[in-house]
Amino acid sequence: MKGIIFTEFLEMVESRFGMEGVDQLLEEADLPSGGVYTAVGTYDFKEMVKLLQVLSQQVDIPIESLLHAFGNYLFKALIAHYPEVAEDFSNPMDLLAGIEDHIHSQVLKLYPEAELPSIQVLERSDGSMTLLYESSRGLYRLAHGLIESTFAHFNASAGVRYELLNPEGTLVKFQITQHAGA
């Protein structure tokens, strides 16, 4: 997993629980990396799982809720670091439809070893879209938060529902309905 995910996760933890919260998390997680990450490095996904498990226990928030909150946080951070990602799009639906061909293809040019989820548009109409999320990591709640923040970025809003197509959450269908006037 790319280091920027780890660095942004720890920044979210710091923004919500302070530097002491980060220190407690890293101490209790006792990670092979020592919790030292660079944005361009690549790290074992198991470390993110451990960070989520420990933080969930420390703050009594379910892992799924932490992932959703992190998705909301991560979108804003990625846009701050890479504003050009959204510049080619005039609305959230177009950005979501362009994840695979535009955004993920650019990420893979920079980081060929990156393991990205597959996001496929199954259906699209004026105000709705159905996406198929597929990832061996099962971070669909992170994707859920990213989708919601995509709409917020464009000063729009949408209802986002998801259906797990397998118990592991590695294959998930998202139904997105943009709110009228948004």
Buried (B, 14 or more C-beta within 10 A) or exposed (E): BBBBBBBBBBBBBBEBBEEEBBEBBBEBBEBEBEBEBEEEBBBEBEBBEBBBBBBBEBBEBEBBEBBBBBBBBBBBBBBEEBEEBBEEBEBBBBBBBBBBEBBBEEBEEEBEEEEBBEBEBEEBEEEBBBBBBBBEBBBBBBBBBBBBBBBBBBEBBBEBEBEBBEEEBBBBBBBBBBEEEE
